Each structure stands twice: as C-alpha cells, then as structure tokens.
C-alpha cells in the first residue's frame, strides 16, 4: 500500500525548521521548498513533511563556501 503524504501548515513547517514564517517564505521563493494549497481552504499553504525533512539534511560545503551538488544514488 502506498504511503500517504503528510503535510504541515506553513506555521508548523516554520516551527519545525526553527525559523520565522518570513524566513521560510524566502526559502520557498528561492525554490528550496514547494508549497501546496489546502484543498479545504485555498488561503492555507502546506509543505510536504518529507520534502521538509530532506531540506533539513546537512549539505557539505566546498572550501570556497559553495554548496556541493548532491548526486542521487538511486
């Protein structure tokens, strides 16, 4: 049976990351995270919990401070 997606509200996602909602919005606008519209209330933004967890994984940096491109091993 396929695993059901779990979504967090925008404020729950911000609290999970430990950032403010405007800081989370900057990450969304930068393309780091995607938001979804709540089907029961179009004003509510949702964030996929699995996508948020993947975003929270530490990423290695090169010596010049640039992020190393991650290669998917699958």
C-alpha positions as CSV (number, residue, x, y, z in Angstrom):
1,X,0.0,0.0,0.0
2,X,1.5,3.4,-0.9
3,X,2.5,5.7,1.9
4,X,0.2,8.7,2.4
5,X,1.8,12.1,2.1
6,X,1.8,14.1,5.3
7,X,1.6,17.9,5.1
8,X,2.4,20.6,7.6
9,X,0.9,24.1,7.7
10,X,3.2,26.9,6.8
11,X,3.5,27.9,10.5
12,X,4.1,24.3,11.6
13,X,6.9,24.0,8.9
14,X,8.5,27.2,10.1
15,X,8.4,26.0,13.7
16,X,9.9,22.6,12.6
17,X,12.8,24.4,10.9
18,X,13.1,26.8,13.8
19,X,12.7,29.9,11.6
20,X,10.1,32.6,11.2
21,X,7.4,32.4,8.6
22,X,9.1,35.2,6.5
23,X,12.3,33.3,6.6
24,X,10.5,30.2,5.4
25,X,8.8,32.2,2.7
26,X,12.3,33.3,1.5
27,X,13.3,29.7,1.1
28,X,10.1,28.9,-0.8
29,X,10.7,31.9,-3.1
30,X,14.3,30.8,-3.7
31,X,13.0,27.4,-4.9
32,X,14.3,25.4,-2.0
33,X,10.8,24.2,-0.9
34,X,7.5,23.9,-2.6
35,X,4.1,24.8,-1.1
36,X,0.7,23.4,-1.8
37,X,-2.8,24.7,-1.5
38,X,-5.0,23.1,1.2
39,X,-8.0,21.6,-0.7
40,X,-10.3,22.6,2.1
41,X,-9.1,26.3,2.4
42,X,-7.3,27.9,-0.5
43,X,-5.8,30.5,1.8
44,X,-3.8,27.9,3.7
45,X,-0.3,26.9,2.4
46,X,1.0,23.5,3.1
47,X,4.5,22.0,3.0
48,X,5.2,18.3,2.3
49,X,6.7,16.9,5.5
50,X,9.0,14.5,3.6
51,X,10.3,17.4,1.5
52,X,10.9,19.5,4.6
53,X,12.9,16.6,6.2
54,X,15.0,16.3,3.1
55,X,15.7,20.1,3.1
56,X,16.9,19.8,6.8
57,X,19.6,17.3,5.9
58,X,23.1,19.0,6.3
59,X,24.8,19.6,3.0
60,X,28.6,19.7,2.6
61,X,30.3,22.9,1.5
62,X,33.5,23.3,-0.5
63,X,36.3,25.3,0.8
64,X,35.2,28.4,-1.1
65,X,31.8,28.2,0.7
66,X,29.8,26.9,-2.2
67,X,27.4,24.0,-1.7
68,X,28.5,20.7,-3.2
69,X,26.0,19.3,-5.7
70,X,24.3,16.2,-4.3
71,X,24.1,13.2,-6.5
72,X,21.1,10.9,-6.2
73,X,22.4,7.3,-5.8
74,X,19.2,5.6,-6.9
